Amino acid sequence: MGPVLPSGWAPIAAVHHLALDVERWWFHAIVANDPNAWNYFDMNPGGARSVPDSLDVAALYDAECAKSDAVLESVDVANAPEAWPTFLSETATHAGQLDVVRELIDGHQHLVLN
């Protein structure tokens, strides 16, 4: 799927961002306190970093999620992280963004009532 928004953003970019800047960076830099992981973070995921055509983004995301799970298994989650960034959005925000873009693409609205 190509760009959907006027900025040139495409849904695949959100999954790529979640893999690298949420799963890889968040769990390694913040949860595992790995100072080298700060090099992973991209402050402009929608524009600066492109997604290579040959990249299997779903596989990358799955692999990064598995690494995040391993980090969670190896740390004491009762201890507070040494760093806590205040400039990040959560995965739920991006899921909502993807839902809006999906509606732009197919015109359908999906409402879940509890």
N, CA, C and O atoms as a GROMACS GRO file, in nm:
protein
  456
    1MET      N    1   0.085  -0.118   0.000
    1MET     CA    2   0.000   0.000   0.000
    1MET      C    3   0.088   0.123   0.000
    1MET      O    4   0.179   0.135   0.082
    2GLY      N    5   0.061   0.211  -0.091
    2GLY     CA    6   0.137   0.334  -0.103
    2GLY      C    7   0.092   0.440  -0.004
    2GLY      O    8   0.010   0.413   0.084
    3PRO      N    9   0.144   0.560  -0.019
    3PRO     CA   10   0.109   0.670   0.071
    3PRO      C   11  -0.042   0.696   0.073
    3PRO      O   12  -0.109   0.688  -0.030
    4VAL      N   13  -0.093   0.728   0.191
    4VAL     CA   14  -0.235   0.753   0.209
    4VAL      C   15  -0.262   0.898   0.250
    4VAL      O   16  -0.360   0.957   0.207
    5LEU      N   17  -0.176   0.954   0.331
    5LEU     CA   18  -0.195   1.090   0.380
    5LEU      C   19  -0.114   1.189   0.297
    5LEU      O   20  -0.018   1.151   0.231
    6PRO      N   21  -0.152   1.317   0.300
    6PRO     CA   22  -0.078   1.418   0.223
    6PRO      C   23   0.071   1.425   0.257
    6PRO      O   24   0.152   1.467   0.173
    7SER      N   25   0.108   1.384   0.378
    7SER     CA   26   0.248   1.386   0.418
    7SER      C   27   0.330   1.278   0.348
    7SER      O   28   0.453   1.279   0.355
    8GLY      N   29   0.262   1.185   0.280
    8GLY     CA   30   0.331   1.073   0.216
    8GLY      C   31   0.337   0.950   0.304
    8GLY      O   32   0.394   0.848   0.265
    9TRP      N   33   0.279   0.959   0.424
    9TRP     CA   34   0.280   0.848   0.518
    9TRP      C   35   0.197   0.732   0.465
    9TRP      O   36   0.089   0.752   0.409
   10ALA      N   37   0.247   0.611   0.484
   10ALA     CA   38   0.176   0.490   0.444
   10ALA      C   39   0.165   0.398   0.566
   10ALA      O   40   0.249   0.405   0.655
   11PRO      N   41   0.064   0.313   0.572
   11PRO     CA   42   0.046   0.224   0.688
   11PRO      C   43   0.168   0.140   0.720
   11PRO      O   44   0.196   0.116   0.838
   12ILE      N   45   0.241   0.097   0.620
   12ILE     CA   46   0.359   0.014   0.646
   12ILE      C   47   0.462   0.090   0.730
   12ILE      O   48   0.539   0.029   0.805
   13ALA      N   49   0.464   0.222   0.716
   13ALA     CA   50   0.557   0.304   0.795
   13ALA      C   51   0.525   0.297   0.944
   13ALA      O   52   0.616   0.302   1.026
   14ALA      N   53   0.397   0.286   0.979
   14ALA     CA   54   0.360   0.276   1.120
   14ALA      C   55   0.409   0.145   1.181
   14ALA      O   56   0.460   0.145   1.293
   15VAL      N   57   0.395   0.035   1.108
   15VAL     CA   58   0.441  -0.094   1.158
   15VAL      C   59   0.594  -0.094   1.170
   15VAL      O   60   0.649  -0.147   1.266
   16HIS      N   61   0.660  -0.036   1.073
   16HIS     CA   62   0.807  -0.024   1.076
   16HIS      C   63   0.849   0.058   1.198
   16HIS      O   64   0.942   0.020   1.270
   17HIS      N   65   0.781   0.170   1.220
   17HIS     CA   66   0.808   0.255   1.336
   17HIS      C   67   0.786   0.178   1.467
   17HIS      O   68   0.867   0.187   1.558
   18LEU      N   69   0.676   0.104   1.476
   18LEU     CA   70   0.649   0.027   1.596
   18LEU      C   71   0.757  -0.078   1.622
   18LEU      O   72   0.794  -0.102   1.737
   19ALA      N   73   0.806  -0.140   1.517
   19ALA     CA   74   0.911  -0.241   1.532
   19ALA      C   75   1.039  -0.180   1.586
   19ALA      O   76   1.098  -0.231   1.682
   20LEU      N   77   1.083  -0.069   1.525
   20LEU     CA   78   1.212  -0.012   1.561
   20LEU      C   79   1.207   0.086   1.677
   20LEU      O   80   1.292   0.081   1.766
   21ASP      N   81   1.110   0.174   1.677
   21ASP     CA   82   1.108   0.282   1.775
   21ASP      C   83   1.025   0.252   1.898
   21ASP      O   84   1.036   0.322   1.999
   22VAL      N   85   0.942   0.149   1.892
   22VAL     CA   86   0.868   0.110   2.011
   22VAL      C   87   0.926  -0.020   2.066
   22VAL      O   88   0.980  -0.022   2.177
   23GLU      N   89   0.916  -0.128   1.991
   23GLU     CA   90   0.963  -0.256   2.042
   23GLU      C   91   1.115  -0.256   2.067
   23GLU      O   92   1.160  -0.284   2.178
   24ARG      N   93   1.193  -0.225   1.965
   24ARG     CA   94   1.338  -0.232   1.980
   24ARG      C   95   1.388  -0.126   2.077
   24ARG      O   96   1.460  -0.157   2.172
   25TRP      N   97   1.349  -0.001   2.054
   25TRP     CA   98   1.404   0.107   2.136
   25TRP      C   99   1.346   0.107   2.276
   25TRP      O  100   1.420   0.107   2.374
   26TRP      N  101   1.214   0.108   2.288
   26TRP     CA  102   1.150   0.121   2.419
   26TRP      C  103   1.194   0.010   2.514
   26TRP      O  104   1.233   0.037   2.628
   27PHE      N  105   1.187  -0.113   2.469
   27PHE     CA  106   1.217  -0.223   2.560
   27PHE      C  107   1.366  -0.236   2.590
   27PHE      O  108   1.403  -0.277   2.700
   28HIS      N  109   1.450  -0.201   2.495
   28HIS     CA  110   1.594  -0.212   2.521
   28HIS      C  111   1.648  -0.090   2.593
   28HIS      O  112   1.723  -0.104   2.689
   29ALA      N  113   1.614   0.030   2.548
   29ALA     CA  114   1.667   0.153   2.609
   29ALA      C  115   1.605   0.179   2.745
   29ALA      O  116   1.676   0.212   2.840
   30ILE      N  117   1.475   0.165   2.755
   30ILE     CA  118   1.406   0.202   2.878
   30ILE      C  119   1.394   0.085   2.975
   30ILE      O  120   1.436   0.096   3.090
   31VAL      N  121   1.338  -0.025   2.931
   31VAL     CA  122   1.316  -0.137   3.022
   31VAL      C  123   1.447  -0.206   3.060
   31VAL      O  124   1.472  -0.232   3.177
   32ALA      N  125   1.531  -0.236   2.959
   32ALA     CA  126   1.657  -0.306   2.987
   32ALA      C  127   1.772  -0.211   3.022
   32ALA      O  128   1.880  -0.255   3.060
   33ASN      N  129   1.747  -0.079   3.006
   33ASN     CA  130   1.849   0.023   3.037
   33ASN      C  131   1.977   0.003   2.957
   33ASN      O  132   2.087   0.018   3.012
   34ASP      N  133   1.965  -0.030   2.830
   34ASP     CA  134   2.079  -0.047   2.741
   34ASP      C  135   2.112   0.089   2.678
   34ASP      O  136   2.035   0.137   2.595
   35PRO      N  137   2.224   0.152   2.716
   35PRO     CA  138   2.256   0.285   2.662
   35PRO      C  139   2.277   0.284   2.511
   35PRO      O  140   2.255   0.387   2.446
   36ASN      N  141   2.317   0.173   2.453
   36ASN     CA  142   2.335   0.165   2.308
   36ASN      C  143   2.203   0.170   2.233
   36ASN      O  144   2.199   0.207   2.115
   37ALA      N  145   2.095   0.133   2.300
   37ALA     CA  146   1.964   0.129   2.235
   37ALA      C  147   1.912   0.268   2.201
   37ALA      O  148   1.823   0.280   2.117
   38TRP      N  149   1.965   0.372   2.263
   38TRP     CA  150   1.922   0.507   2.230
   38TRP      C  151   1.955   0.540   2.085
   38TRP      O  152   1.894   0.629   2.026
   39ASN      N  153   2.051   0.469   2.027
   39ASN     CA  154   2.087   0.491   1.887
   39ASN      C  155   1.978   0.444   1.791
   39ASN      O  156   1.979   0.483   1.674
   40TYR      N  157   1.885   0.361   1.838
   40TYR     CA  158   1.779   0.307   1.752
   40TYR      C  159   1.670   0.409   1.725
   40TYR      O  160   1.604   0.404   1.621
   41PHE      N  161   1.650   0.501   1.818
   41PHE     CA  162   1.531   0.585   1.814
   41PHE      C  163   1.538   0.689   1.704
   41PHE      O  164   1.642   0.750   1.680
   42ASP      N  165   1.425   0.710   1.636
   42ASP     CA  166   1.413   0.807   1.527
   42ASP      C  167   1.303   0.905   1.564
   42ASP      O  168   1.186   0.867   1.572
   43MET      N  169   1.339   1.031   1.588
   43MET     CA  170   1.241   1.131   1.629
   43MET      C  171   1.143   1.167   1.518
   43MET      O  172   1.041   1.231   1.544
   44ASN      N  173   1.171   1.127   1.394
   44ASN     CA  174   1.083   1.162   1.283
   44ASN      C  175   1.050   1.037   1.202
   44ASN      O  176   1.089   1.027   1.086
   45PRO      N  177   0.977   0.941   1.262
   45PRO     CA  178   0.954   0.813   1.195
   45PRO      C  179   0.872   0.824   1.067
   45PRO      O  180   0.882   0.736   0.981
   46GLY      N  181   0.793   0.927   1.053
   46GLY     CA  182   0.709   0.937   0.936
   46GLY      C  183   0.781   0.988   0.813
   46GLY      O  184   0.732   0.970   0.702
   47GLY      N  185   0.896   1.051   0.830
   47GLY     CA  186   0.959   1.111   0.716
   47GLY      C  187   1.105   1.074   0.696
   47GLY      O  188   1.146   1.045   0.583
   48ALA      N  189   1.183   1.073   0.802
   48ALA     CA  190   1.326   1.057   0.788
   48ALA      C  191   1.367   0.915   0.747
   48ALA      O  192   1.456   0.897   0.664
   49ARG      N  193   1.303   0.817   0.805
   49ARG     CA  194   1.342   0.678   0.779
   49ARG      C  195   1.246   0.618   0.677
   49ARG      O  196   1.125   0.617   0.698
   50SER      N  197   1.301   0.570   0.568
   50SER     CA  198   1.216   0.506   0.468
   50SER      C  199   1.214   0.356   0.493
   50SER      O  200   1.303   0.301   0.557
   51VAL      N  201   1.112   0.291   0.441
   51VAL     CA  202   1.097   0.147   0.456
   51VAL      C  203   1.144   0.083   0.326
   51VAL      O  204   1.081   0.104   0.222
   52PRO      N  205   1.253   0.006   0.329
   52PRO     CA  206   1.299  -0.059   0.206
   52PRO      C  207   1.193  -0.152   0.148
   52PRO      O  208   1.126  -0.224   0.221
   53ASP      N  209   1.177  -0.149   0.017
   53ASP     CA  210   1.077  -0.233  -0.050
   53ASP      C  211   1.096  -0.381  -0.021
   53ASP      O  212   0.999  -0.456  -0.014
   54SER      N  213   1.221  -0.422  -0.003
   54SER     CA  214   1.250  -0.564   0.016
   54SER      C  215   1.231  -0.609   0.161
   54SER      O  216   1.244  -0.728   0.190
   55LEU      N  217   1.202  -0.518   0.252
   55LEU     CA  218   1.191  -0.552   0.393
   55LEU      C  219   1.056  -0.615   0.424
   55LEU      O  220   0.952  -0.561   0.387
   56ASP      N  221   1.057  -0.728   0.493
   56ASP     CA  222   0.935  -0.790   0.541
   56ASP      C  223   0.905  -0.727   0.677
   56ASP      O  224   0.953  -0.774   0.780
   57VAL      N  225   0.826  -0.622   0.677
   57VAL     CA  226   0.801  -0.544   0.797
   57VAL      C  227   0.727  -0.625   0.903
   57VAL      O  228   0.754  -0.610   1.022
   58ALA      N  229   0.634  -0.710   0.861
   58ALA     CA  230   0.562  -0.793   0.957
   58ALA      C  231   0.658  -0.888   1.029
   58ALA      O  232   0.647  -0.907   1.150
   59ALA      N  233   0.752  -0.946   0.957
   59ALA     CA  234   0.850  -1.036   1.019
   59ALA      C  235   0.942  -0.958   1.112
   59ALA      O  236   0.977  -1.006   1.220
   60LEU      N  237   0.981  -0.837   1.071
   60LEU     CA  238   1.064  -0.752   1.157
   60LEU      C  239   0.989  -0.721   1.287
   60LEU      O  240   1.046  -0.731   1.396
   61TYR      N  241   0.863  -0.684   1.276
   61TYR     CA  242   0.783  -0.652   1.394
   61TYR      C  243   0.770  -0.774   1.485
   61TYR      O  244   0.788  -0.763   1.607
   62ASP      N  245   0.741  -0.891   1.429
   62ASP     CA  246   0.731  -1.014   1.508
   62ASP      C  247   0.862  -1.043   1.580
   62ASP      O  248   0.862  -1.079   1.698
   63ALA      N  249   0.975  -1.028   1.510
   63ALA     CA  250   1.106  -1.054   1.569
   63ALA      C  251   1.136  -0.957   1.683
   63ALA      O  252   1.187  -0.997   1.788
   64GLU      N  253   1.103  -0.830   1.663
   64GLU     CA  254   1.128  -0.731   1.767
   64GLU      C  255   1.038  -0.753   1.888
   64GLU      O  256   1.080  -0.731   2.001
   65CYS      N  257   0.914  -0.797   1.865
   65CYS     CA  258   0.824  -0.831   1.976
   65CYS      C  259   0.880  -0.947   2.057
   65CYS      O  260   0.872  -0.947   2.180
   66ALA      N  261   0.936  -1.046   1.989
   66ALA     CA  262   0.997  -1.161   2.059
   66ALA      C  263   1.115  -1.115   2.144
   66ALA      O  264   1.134  -1.163   2.256
   67LYS      N  265   1.195  -1.024   2.091
   67LYS     CA  266   1.308  -0.969   2.168
   67LYS      C  267   1.258  -0.890   2.289
   67LYS      O  268   1.317  -0.896   2.397
   68SER      N  269   1.149  -0.816   2.271
   68SER     CA  270   1.090  -0.741   2.382
   68SER      C  271   1.041  -0.836   2.491
   68SER      O  272   1.060  -0.810   2.610
   69ASP      N  273   0.980  -0.946   2.449
   69ASP     CA  274   0.936  -1.046   2.547
   69ASP      C  275   1.054  -1.100   2.626
   69ASP      O  276   1.045  -1.120   2.747
   70ALA      N  277   1.166  -1.124   2.557
   70ALA     CA  278   1.287  -1.174   2.625
   70ALA      C  279   1.340  -1.071   2.724
   70ALA      O  280   1.384  -1.107   2.833
   71VAL      N  281   1.335  -0.944   2.687
   71VAL     CA  282   1.377  -0.838   2.779
   71VAL      C  283   1.290  -0.841   2.904
   71VAL      O  284   1.341  -0.837   3.016
   72LEU      N  285   1.159  -0.849   2.885
   72LEU     CA  286   1.068  -0.851   3.000
   72LEU      C  287   1.091  -0.971   3.091
   72LEU      O  288   1.073  -0.962   3.212
   73GLU      N  289   1.130  -1.084   3.032
   73GLU     CA  290   1.159  -1.203   3.112
   73GLU      C  291   1.289  -1.190   3.191
   73GLU      O  292   1.309  -1.260   3.289
   74SER      N  293   1.377  -1.100   3.147
   74SER     CA  294   1.510  -1.091   3.209
   74SER      C  295   1.526  -0.977   3.309
   74SER      O  296   1.629  -0.969   3.376
   75VAL      N  297   1.426  -0.890   3.321
   75VAL     CA  298   1.439  -0.776   3.412
   75VAL      C  299   1.339  -0.788   3.525
   75VAL      O  300   1.237  -0.856   3.514
   76ASP      N  301   1.369  -0.720   3.634
   76ASP     CA  302   1.276  -0.712   3.746
   76ASP      C  303   1.184  -0.595   3.719
   76ASP      O  304   1.224  -0.479   3.736
   77VAL      N  305   1.061  -0.624   3.678
   77VAL     CA  306   0.968  -0.517   3.640
   77VAL      C  307   0.921  -0.435   3.761
   77VAL      O  308   0.853  -0.334   3.744
   78ALA      N  309   0.958  -0.478   3.882
   78ALA     CA  310   0.924  -0.400   4.001
   78ALA      C  311   1.015  -0.277   4.013
   78ALA      O  312   0.980  -0.181   4.082
   79ASN      N  313   1.131  -0.280   3.947
   79ASN     CA  314   1.222  -0.167   3.953
   79ASN      C  315   1.185  -0.064   3.846
   79ASN      O  316   1.157  -0.098   3.731
   80ALA      N  317   1.186   0.061   3.887
   80ALA     CA  318   1.155   0.169   3.791
   80ALA      C  319   1.271   0.185   3.693
   80ALA      O  320   1.387   0.166   3.730
   81PRO      N  321   1.241   0.220   3.569
   81PRO     CA  322   1.347   0.245   3.472
   81PRO      C  323   1.432   0.365   3.515
   81PRO      O  324   1.383   0.454   3.583
   82GLU      N  325   1.559   0.365   3.474
   82GLU     CA  326   1.646   0.477   3.506
   82GLU      C  327   1.611   0.601   3.425
   82GLU      O  328   1.634   0.714   3.469
   83ALA      N  329   1.556   0.581   3.307
   83ALA     CA  330   1.514   0.693   3.222
   83ALA      C  331   1.368   0.672   3.185
   83ALA      O  332   1.324   0.559   3.166
   84TRP      N  333   1.295   0.780   3.175
   84TRP     CA  334   1.156   0.770   3.136
   84TRP      C  335   1.123   0.887   3.044
   84TRP      O  336   1.096   0.997   3.091
   85PRO      N  337   1.126   0.864   2.913
   85PRO     CA  338   1.100   0.974   2.820
   85PRO      C  339   0.956   1.023   2.829
   85PRO      O  340   0.863   0.946   2.852
   86THR      N  341   0.940   1.152   2.811
   86THR     CA  342   0.807   1.212   2.819
   86THR      C  343   0.757   1.254   2.681
   86THR      O  344   0.655   1.322   2.670
   87PHE      N  345   0.829   1.216   2.577
   87PHE     CA  346   0.798   1.264   2.442
   87PHE      C  347   0.748   1.154   2.350
   87PHE      O  348   0.754   1.170   2.228
   88LEU      N  349   0.698   1.044   2.403
   88LEU     CA  350   0.660   0.932   2.319
   88LEU      C  351   0.511   0.906   2.317
   88LEU      O  352   0.441   0.931   2.415
   89SER      N  353   0.464   0.857   2.206
   89SER     CA  354   0.327   0.808   2.193
   89SER      C  355   0.328   0.659   2.220
   89SER      O  356   0.432   0.593   2.207
   90GLU      N  357   0.215   0.607   2.256
   90GLU     CA  358   0.204   0.465   2.283
   90GLU      C  359   0.154   0.389   2.161
   90GLU      O  360   0.103   0.449   2.066
   91THR      N  361   0.171   0.258   2.164
   91THR     CA  362   0.127   0.173   2.054
   91THR      C  363  -0.022   0.193   2.025
   91THR      O  364  -0.062   0.188   1.909
   92ALA      N  365  -0.102   0.214   2.127
   92ALA     CA  366  -0.246   0.235   2.106
   92ALA      C  367  -0.272   0.356   2.017
   92ALA      O  368  -0.365   0.355   1.937
   93THR      N  369  -0.192   0.460   2.032
   93THR     CA  370  -0.208   0.578   1.948
   93THR      C  371  -0.188   0.541   1.803
   93THR      O  372  -0.263   0.585   1.716
   94HIS      N  373  -0.087   0.461   1.776
   94HIS     CA  374  -0.058   0.422   1.638
   94HIS      C  375  -0.164   0.326   1.585
   94HIS      O  376  -0.195   0.327   1.466
   95ALA      N  377  -0.219   0.243   1.672
   95ALA     CA  378  -0.327   0.155   1.628
   95ALA      C  379  -0.447   0.240   1.584
   95ALA      O  380  -0.512   0.208   1.485
   96GLY      N  381  -0.476   0.345   1.658
   96GLY     CA  382  -0.584   0.435   1.619
   96GLY      C  383  -0.554   0.505   1.488
   96GLY      O  384  -0.643   0.522   1.405
   97GLN      N  385  -0.429   0.545   1.470
   97GLN     CA  386  -0.388   0.609   1.345
   97GLN      C  387  -0.410   0.513   1.228
   97GLN      O  388  -0.461   0.553   1.124
   98LEU      N  389  -0.371   0.388   1.246
   98LEU     CA  390  -0.390   0.289   1.140
   98LEU      C  391  -0.538   0.267   1.111
   98LEU      O  392  -0.576   0.247   0.996
   99ASP      N  393  -0.621   0.271   1.215
   99ASP     CA  394  -0.764   0.252   1.193
   99ASP      C  395  -0.822   0.367   1.111
   99ASP      O  396  -0.906   0.344   1.023
  100VAL      N  397  -0.778   0.489   1.137
  100VAL     CA  398  -0.825   0.604   1.060
  100VAL      C  399  -0.781   0.590   0.914
  100VAL      O  400  -0.860   0.615   0.823
  101VAL      N  401  -0.657   0.551   0.893
  101VAL     CA  402  -0.608   0.535   0.756
  101VAL      C  403  -0.681   0.422   0.685
  101VAL      O  404  -0.712   0.432   0.566
  102ARG      N  405  -0.709   0.314   0.756
  102ARG     CA  406  -0.784   0.204   0.697
  102ARG      C  407  -0.921   0.253   0.650
  102ARG      O  408  -0.968   0.215   0.544
  103GLU      N  409  -0.984   0.338   0.732
  103GLU     CA  410  -1.113   0.392   0.692
  103GLU      C  411  -1.100   0.481   0.568
  103GLU      O  412  -1.188   0.480   0.482
  104LEU      N  413  -0.990   0.557   0.558
  104LEU     CA  414  -0.967   0.637   0.437
  104LEU      C  415  -0.954   0.548   0.314
  104LEU      O  416  -0.994   0.587   0.204
  105ILE      N  417  -0.897   0.431   0.333
  105ILE     CA  418  -0.873   0.340   0.220
  105ILE      C  419  -1.001   0.268   0.178
  105ILE      O  420  -1.035   0.266   0.060
  106ASP      N  421  -1.072   0.209   0.276
  106ASP     CA  422  -1.187   0.125   0.238
  106ASP      C  423  -1.323   0.188   0.266
  106ASP      O  424  -1.425   0.134   0.225
  107GLY      N  425  -1.327   0.302   0.336
  107GLY     CA  426  -1.452   0.370   0.360
  107GLY      C  427  -1.540   0.309   0.467
  107GLY      O  428  -1.649   0.360   0.493
  108HIS      N  429  -1.496   0.202   0.530
  108HIS     CA  430  -1.578   0.136   0.631
  108HIS      C  431  -1.541   0.186   0.770
  108HIS      O  432  -1.425   0.213   0.801
  109GLN      N  433  -1.644   0.196   0.853
  109GLN     CA  434  -1.623   0.229   0.994
  109GLN      C  435  -1.653   0.106   1.076
  109GLN      O  436  -1.755   0.040   1.057
  110HIS      N  437  -1.563   0.075   1.166
  110HIS     CA  438  -1.580  -0.042   1.251
  110HIS      C  439  -1.594   0.007   1.394
  110HIS      O  440  -1.505   0.076   1.445
  111LEU      N  441  -1.702  -0.026   1.458
  111LEU     CA  442  -1.730   0.018   1.593
  111LEU      C  443  -1.743  -0.106   1.680
  111LEU      O  444  -1.818  -0.198   1.649
  112VAL      N  445  -1.669  -0.107   1.789
  112VAL     CA  446  -1.675  -0.219   1.882
  112VAL      C  447  -1.745  -0.170   2.008
  112VAL      O  448  -1.699  -0.076   2.072
  113LEU      N  449  -1.856  -0.232   2.042
  113LEU     CA  450  -1.930  -0.197   2.163
  113LEU      C  451  -1.914  -0.308   2.264
  113LEU      O  452  -1.922  -0.426   2.231
  114ASN      N  453  -1.894  -0.269   2.386
  114ASN     CA  454  -1.881  -0.367   2.496
  114ASN      C  455  -2.009  -0.376   2.573
  114ASN      O  456  -2.018  -0.453   2.668
   0.00000   0.00000   0.00000
